Amino acid sequence: MTVRVAFVSQTGAQPGGAEESLSLFLQNLPDDIEPLMVFFEDGEFAQRLREFGLPTRIIGVSDKLRRVTRERTSSFGSLALPGAIRAVAEFLAGRSIDLVHTNTMKAHVIAAPAARLCSIPSVMHLRDMVPGVGRFAVRAIANTCSRERIAISGALSRWYGMSRTTVVSNPVDLSQYKRVPDRKEARRELGIPNDDLPLIGIVGRINRWKGHDRFLRAAAAVNARLPIRCAIIGEARFRDADFVPELYQLAGEVGIAERTTFVPWLNDPRVAYAALDVHCNCSEREPFGRSIVEAAAAGVPTVAFDDGGAADIINDGEDGRLVSAGDISGFAEALLALLQDPLSRERTGRHARDRSARFDAPEHARVVSDILRRSLA
């Protein structure tokens, strides 16, 4: 029996981790699930899915709701929310939708209630540790409007503390990492000097909660004892564009401006990981840590804080290093331990690559599809 699922995600514009994970799931979708994509704005990601042959619809929401961020969720209580819920409900009604899958925060608070109004079951795919009002809203809506929940890490499941929640890690296309560029070639492509200095880096979106400032402070502490090079690879997506000049200024203040290279966004991050000796994830309450898995697939170990999904991915001391949340000094010590012992670093990277197999995209699609079917039973 074919199951017709409306997959609702807030942005069809520039993709982030939630969108990339959804894209991989859709590429491995079993034949008995018929997708309909719904976004609240059009753009690059929606167009990519159209090129995959997926039917896509755009339902516009107010600018006030569009401006809601992970840190600023107060607008969810605004008068704009009922209108958005009604618009989605009107769209869903009469389209023979069997199930609604909500993929992001705004999708949860708009599309899950809309599905309830239409008596359509829904599954919420939880991907963000949203504080304050947003956390309360997710819990309330989940308990009243969704049949099941999927959390991308154990840390995220514990953050919301709800029943009927299954932990399913985000997928990575591991087939792309069977071959990565040569280290010297990768550094040359990134504009990083090809010398003997070890290179540490942070890869992905530049947002304040991602902790690029913590990365620079830890890097400066390492450089004071062991000369290194640093790379910040990515761009400010969705928000925090003013954070970028602050990082340039901070690199100068802590004395590593000449050792730090800012690299624009890479659609193919393999070249970044190929250039690195150690990858860093400095996020505060990281819900998952996609870059950790990508680095692992490339054989590069990661140092991360232990207050989020990184603790689900990394076995401390075996395939990476975990540091107490916010402990920049401890972060620097963990980096030094890997950088000063090349044999240990290589062994750790090899273990990371071996364990990355559990994030395979086809297996992820099988597990999530089973949950979608089960929610209809």
C-alpha positions as CSV (number, residue, x, y, z in Angstrom):
1,M,0.0,0.0,0.0
2,T,1.3,3.4,-0.9
3,V,1.6,6.0,1.9
4,R,1.3,9.6,0.8
5,V,3.4,11.8,3.1
6,A,3.6,15.6,3.2
7,F,7.1,16.5,4.3
8,V,7.0,20.0,5.7
9,S,10.3,21.9,6.3
10,Q,10.5,25.7,7.0
11,T,13.0,26.7,4.3
12,G,13.5,25.9,0.7
13,A,16.3,28.4,0.5
14,Q,19.9,27.7,1.6
15,P,20.1,24.2,3.1
16,G,21.4,23.5,6.6
17,G,22.0,20.2,8.3
18,A,18.2,19.5,8.7
19,E,17.7,20.0,5.0
20,E,20.7,17.9,4.0
21,S,19.5,15.1,6.2
22,L,16.0,15.3,4.7
23,S,17.4,15.3,1.2
24,L,19.4,12.1,1.8
25,F,16.3,10.5,3.3
26,L,14.3,11.4,0.2
27,Q,17.0,10.1,-2.1
28,N,16.7,6.7,-0.4
29,L,13.0,6.7,0.0
30,P,11.3,3.3,-0.4
31,D,8.8,2.8,-3.2
32,D,5.8,2.6,-1.0
33,I,6.1,6.2,0.3
34,E,4.9,8.9,-2.0
35,P,6.3,12.3,-1.0
36,L,4.9,15.8,-1.3
37,M,7.3,18.6,-0.3
38,V,6.0,21.7,1.5
39,F,8.1,24.8,2.3
40,F,7.4,28.2,3.8
41,E,9.8,29.9,1.3
42,D,11.3,29.0,-2.1
43,G,14.9,28.8,-3.1
44,E,18.0,26.7,-3.8
45,F,17.0,23.7,-1.7
46,A,13.4,23.5,-3.1
47,Q,14.8,23.7,-6.6
48,R,17.2,20.9,-5.9
49,L,14.3,18.7,-4.8
50,R,12.4,19.6,-7.9
51,E,15.3,18.5,-10.0
52,F,15.1,15.2,-8.2
53,G,11.6,15.0,-9.5
54,L,9.8,15.6,-6.2
55,P,6.6,17.6,-6.2
56,T,7.1,20.8,-4.3
57,R,4.7,23.4,-2.9
58,I,5.4,26.8,-1.3
59,I,3.1,28.2,1.4
60,G,4.2,31.7,2.4
61,V,4.2,32.8,6.1
62,S,4.5,36.2,7.6
63,D,7.8,38.0,7.9
64,K,7.4,37.9,11.6
65,L,7.3,34.1,11.7
66,R,10.1,33.9,9.1
67,R,12.4,35.9,11.4
68,V,12.0,33.5,14.3
69,T,15.3,31.9,15.2
70,R,16.6,29.2,17.5
71,E,17.4,31.9,20.1
72,R,14.3,34.1,19.6
73,T,11.1,32.1,19.7
74,S,8.8,34.7,21.3
75,S,7.0,35.4,17.9
76,F,5.5,31.9,18.1
77,G,3.0,33.4,20.4
78,S,2.1,36.2,17.9
79,L,-1.2,36.6,16.1
80,A,0.6,35.5,12.9
81,L,0.7,31.9,14.0
82,P,-3.0,31.0,13.7
83,G,-3.1,32.3,10.2
84,A,-0.1,30.2,9.2
85,I,-1.7,27.1,10.7
86,R,-4.9,27.7,8.9
87,A,-3.2,28.2,5.6
88,V,-1.4,24.9,5.9
89,A,-4.5,23.1,7.0
90,E,-6.4,24.5,4.0
91,F,-3.6,23.2,1.8
92,L,-3.6,19.7,3.3
93,A,-7.4,19.3,3.2
94,G,-8.6,17.3,0.3
95,R,-5.2,16.2,-1.0
96,S,-5.4,12.6,0.2
97,I,-2.5,13.0,2.6
98,D,-2.0,10.0,4.9
99,L,0.7,11.4,7.1
100,V,2.5,14.7,7.8
101,H,6.2,14.7,8.6
102,T,7.5,17.9,10.2
103,N,11.3,18.5,9.8
104,T,12.1,21.8,11.5
105,M,11.0,24.0,14.4
106,K,8.7,26.2,12.4
107,A,7.3,23.2,10.6
108,H,6.5,21.6,14.0
109,V,4.6,24.6,15.4
110,I,2.7,25.3,12.2
111,A,2.2,22.0,10.3
112,A,1.6,19.6,13.2
113,P,-1.4,21.6,14.5
114,A,-2.6,22.0,10.9
115,A,-2.5,18.2,10.5
116,R,-4.4,17.8,13.7
117,L,-7.1,20.2,12.4
118,C,-7.4,17.9,9.3
119,S,-7.4,14.7,11.4
120,I,-4.1,13.7,9.7
121,P,-1.5,11.9,11.9
122,S,1.9,13.5,12.1
123,V,5.4,12.6,13.0
124,M,7.8,15.3,14.4
125,H,11.5,15.0,13.4
126,L,13.2,16.8,16.2
127,R,16.5,18.4,15.2
128,D,17.1,21.4,17.5
129,M,17.6,22.0,21.2
130,V,15.4,25.1,21.4
131,P,15.4,26.9,24.8
132,G,12.7,28.9,26.5
133,V,9.3,29.4,24.9
134,G,10.3,27.3,21.9
135,R,11.1,24.2,24.1
136,F,7.7,24.6,25.8
137,A,5.9,25.0,22.5
138,V,7.5,21.9,21.0
139,R,6.6,19.8,24.0
140,A,3.0,21.0,24.1
141,I,2.4,20.6,20.3
142,A,4.1,17.2,20.2
143,N,2.0,15.9,23.0
144,T,-1.3,17.1,21.5
145,C,-0.6,16.9,17.7
146,S,1.9,14.2,16.8
147,R,1.7,10.4,17.1
148,E,5.4,9.8,17.3
149,R,8.7,11.7,17.5
150,I,12.1,11.1,16.0
151,A,15.1,12.7,17.8
152,I,18.5,12.9,16.0
153,S,20.4,12.2,19.2
154,G,20.0,10.9,22.7
155,A,20.9,14.3,24.1
156,L,18.0,15.9,22.1
157,S,15.6,13.2,23.2
158,R,16.5,13.9,26.8
159,W,16.2,17.7,26.2
160,Y,12.5,17.4,25.4
161,G,11.8,14.3,27.6
162,M,8.8,13.0,25.8
163,S,7.4,9.5,25.4
164,R,7.0,7.8,22.0
165,T,10.4,9.3,20.8
166,T,12.8,7.2,18.8
167,V,16.5,8.2,18.5
168,V,17.6,8.0,14.9
169,S,21.0,9.6,14.0
170,N,21.2,11.9,11.0
171,P,22.6,10.2,7.8
172,V,25.7,11.0,5.8
173,D,26.4,9.9,2.2
174,L,29.3,7.7,3.1
175,S,29.8,6.6,-0.5
176,Q,31.3,10.1,-1.2
177,Y,34.0,9.5,1.3
178,K,35.5,6.4,-0.2
179,R,38.0,8.8,-1.9
180,V,39.1,12.2,-0.5
181,P,41.5,14.7,-2.0
182,D,45.3,14.5,-1.3
183,R,46.2,16.6,1.8
184,K,48.6,19.0,-0.1
185,E,46.1,19.4,-2.9
186,A,43.3,20.2,-0.5
187,R,45.4,22.8,1.4
188,R,46.4,24.4,-1.9
189,E,42.7,24.6,-3.0
190,L,41.7,26.2,0.4
191,G,44.5,28.7,0.1
192,I,46.4,27.4,3.2
193,P,50.2,27.2,3.1
194,N,51.6,23.8,2.5
195,D,54.1,23.7,5.4
196,D,54.7,21.2,8.2
197,L,52.4,23.0,10.7
198,P,49.4,21.0,11.8
199,L,46.0,22.4,10.8
200,I,42.9,22.5,12.9
201,G,39.6,23.7,11.6
202,I,35.9,24.2,12.2
203,V,33.5,23.5,9.2
204,G,29.9,24.6,8.5
205,R,27.6,27.5,9.3
206,I,29.0,30.5,11.1
207,N,26.4,31.2,13.8
208,R,27.1,32.4,17.4
209,W,25.9,29.2,19.0
210,K,28.3,27.3,16.9
211,G,31.2,28.7,19.0
212,H,33.7,30.0,16.4
213,D,34.9,32.4,19.1
214,R,35.6,29.5,21.4
215,F,37.5,27.8,18.6
216,L,39.7,30.9,18.1
217,R,40.5,31.1,21.8
218,A,41.3,27.4,22.1
219,A,43.5,27.7,18.9
220,A,45.4,30.6,20.4
221,A,46.1,28.6,23.6
222,V,47.4,25.7,21.5
223,N,49.5,28.0,19.3
224,A,51.2,29.5,22.3
225,R,52.7,26.0,23.0
226,L,52.8,24.4,19.5
227,P,52.8,26.4,16.3
228,I,49.7,25.5,14.2
229,R,47.4,26.8,11.5
230,C,43.7,27.3,11.8
231,A,40.8,27.3,9.3
232,I,37.3,28.6,9.7
233,I,35.4,27.1,6.7
234,G,31.8,28.3,6.0
235,E,29.6,31.3,6.0
236,A,26.9,33.0,8.2
237,R,23.7,31.3,6.9
238,F,20.3,32.2,8.2
239,R,21.6,34.9,10.6
240,D,24.6,36.3,12.5
241,A,26.3,38.0,9.5
242,D,27.7,40.5,12.0
243,F,29.5,37.7,13.8
244,V,32.0,37.2,10.9
245,P,33.8,40.6,11.3
246,E,33.9,40.0,15.0
247,L,35.8,36.8,14.4
248,Y,38.3,38.5,12.2
249,Q,38.9,41.0,15.0
250,L,39.1,38.3,17.6
251,A,41.7,36.4,15.6
252,G,43.9,39.5,15.8
253,E,43.2,40.1,19.5
254,V,44.3,36.6,20.5
255,G,47.4,36.8,18.2
256,I,46.6,34.2,15.5
257,A,45.3,36.3,12.6
258,E,48.3,35.4,10.5
259,R,47.8,31.7,11.2
260,T,44.1,31.7,10.5
261,T,42.5,31.3,7.1
262,F,38.8,32.1,6.5
263,V,37.5,29.8,3.7
264,P,34.1,30.5,1.9
265,W,31.3,27.9,2.0
266,L,32.1,24.6,0.3
267,N,29.3,22.7,-1.3
268,D,31.6,19.7,-1.2
269,P,33.2,19.7,2.3
270,R,35.5,16.7,1.6
271,V,38.3,19.0,0.5
272,A,38.1,20.7,4.0
273,Y,38.4,17.5,5.9
274,A,41.2,16.2,3.7
275,A,43.2,19.3,4.6
276,L,42.7,19.0,8.4
277,D,44.7,17.2,11.0
278,V,42.0,17.6,13.7
279,H,38.4,18.8,13.3
280,C,36.8,20.9,16.0
281,N,33.1,21.2,17.0
282,C,32.7,24.1,19.4
283,S,28.9,24.3,19.5
284,E,26.8,25.0,22.6
285,R,24.3,22.2,23.0
286,E,25.0,20.7,19.5
287,P,21.8,18.7,18.7
288,F,23.8,16.3,16.5
289,G,27.0,17.3,14.9
290,R,26.9,16.4,11.2
291,S,30.4,17.7,10.6
292,I,31.8,15.3,13.2
293,V,30.5,12.3,11.2
294,E,31.7,13.8,7.9
295,A,35.2,14.3,9.4
296,A,35.1,10.8,10.8
297,A,34.2,9.4,7.3
298,A,37.3,11.2,6.0
299,G,39.4,9.7,8.8
300,V,39.8,12.9,10.8
301,P,39.2,12.9,14.5
302,T,37.1,15.6,16.3
303,V,37.4,17.4,19.6
304,A,34.0,18.6,20.8
305,F,32.1,19.6,23.9
306,D,30.1,17.0,25.7
307,D,26.8,18.8,26.3
308,G,25.0,17.7,23.1
309,G,24.8,15.2,20.3
310,A,28.6,15.0,20.0
311,A,28.6,12.6,23.0
312,D,26.4,10.2,21.0
313,I,28.9,10.1,18.1
314,I,32.3,10.2,19.9
315,N,33.7,7.6,22.2
316,D,36.1,9.7,24.2
317,G,39.7,8.6,23.8
318,E,38.9,6.1,21.0
319,D,37.6,8.0,18.0
320,G,37.8,11.6,19.2
321,R,37.9,13.7,22.3
322,L,35.1,15.0,24.5
323,V,35.6,18.0,26.8
324,S,33.4,19.4,29.5
325,A,31.0,22.1,28.1
326,G,32.6,25.5,27.9
327,D,36.0,24.4,29.1
328,I,38.2,26.2,26.5
329,S,41.4,25.3,28.4
330,G,40.4,21.6,28.4
331,F,39.6,21.9,24.7
332,A,43.1,23.2,24.0
333,E,44.6,20.4,26.0
334,A,42.7,17.8,24.0
335,L,43.8,19.3,20.8
336,L,47.5,19.3,22.0
337,A,47.2,15.6,22.9
338,L,46.2,14.7,19.4
339,L,48.5,17.2,17.6
340,Q,51.6,16.2,19.5
341,D,51.2,12.4,18.9
342,P,50.8,11.7,15.2
343,L,50.5,7.9,15.7
344,S,47.7,8.4,18.2
345,R,46.0,10.9,16.0
346,E,46.1,8.5,13.0
347,R,44.8,5.6,15.1
348,T,41.9,7.8,16.4
349,G,41.0,8.9,12.9
350,R,41.0,5.3,11.7
351,H,38.6,4.3,14.5
352,A,36.4,7.3,13.7
353,R,36.2,6.2,10.0
354,D,35.3,2.6,11.0
355,R,32.5,3.8,13.3
356,S,31.1,6.2,10.8
357,A,29.5,3.3,9.0
358,R,26.5,3.4,11.4
359,F,25.4,6.7,9.8
360,D,24.8,5.2,6.4
361,A,22.0,6.9,4.5
362,P,20.1,3.8,3.2
363,E,19.9,2.3,6.7
364,H,18.6,5.7,8.1
365,A,15.9,5.7,5.4
366,R,14.8,2.2,6.3
367,V,14.5,3.0,10.0
368,V,12.7,6.3,9.5
369,S,10.3,4.8,6.9
370,D,9.4,2.0,9.4
371,I,8.5,4.7,12.0
372,L,6.3,6.6,9.5
373,R,4.5,3.4,8.6
374,R,4.1,2.4,12.3
375,S,2.6,5.8,13.1
376,L,-0.3,4.9,10.8
377,A,-1.0,1.6,12.4
